[in-house]
C-alpha cells in the first residue's frame, strides 16, 4: 500500500467539507502527517469543530 503525505490545509479542507466521498479514501490509504499538522489542528480546533458540526468524540 502506498503512503501519502498531506499537509494541514488538505486535512482541514477534508474535515470542513464533510463529504462522505473522502471517508473511503481516508480508510483505504495510509496518510503520513508532519507533527506540525497536529499543532495546527489543535490551534484551530474551535473553528474546525464549529464548521464541521462534529461532536467532541467524533472530532478526536
ABEGO torsion letter per residue (X at the ends): XBBBBBBAAAAAAAAAAGBAAAAAAAAABBBBBBAAAAAAAAAAAAAAAAAAGBBAAAAX
